[in-house]
Amino acid sequence: MGVTSVIPTIDDIYIIGGYDTTNSHEIIKMNASSQTYERYNIDNLTMYPESRWFHAPSSVWVEKLNRMYFFGGAHVYIWVINYVDEIWYIDLE
């Protein structure tokens, strides 16, 4: 999956970023106890919808708000690198 960002929560582990042959607009949620996972396609996860690679944003889970916050990272499309200097979040509810 390339370069990713991993966020552990109380019950699950979230994997963000990396790349595949189609896009990088998904989050993988893995339950460590059951060893099962789910994939979530997030339409507005990246600011560059045409990008194939979303390289490791810094990320953190805020338990009190039940949110994942992302800082920076980079998007790559046809070897053009777009660095991100934004902060954004996703609610886990």
Secondary structure, DSSP 8 states (H G I E B T S, - for coil): --SEEEEE-SSEEEEEEEE-SS-S-EEEEEETTTTEEEEEE-TTS-S-TT-SEEE--EEEEETTTTEEEEE--EEEETTEEEE---EEEEE--
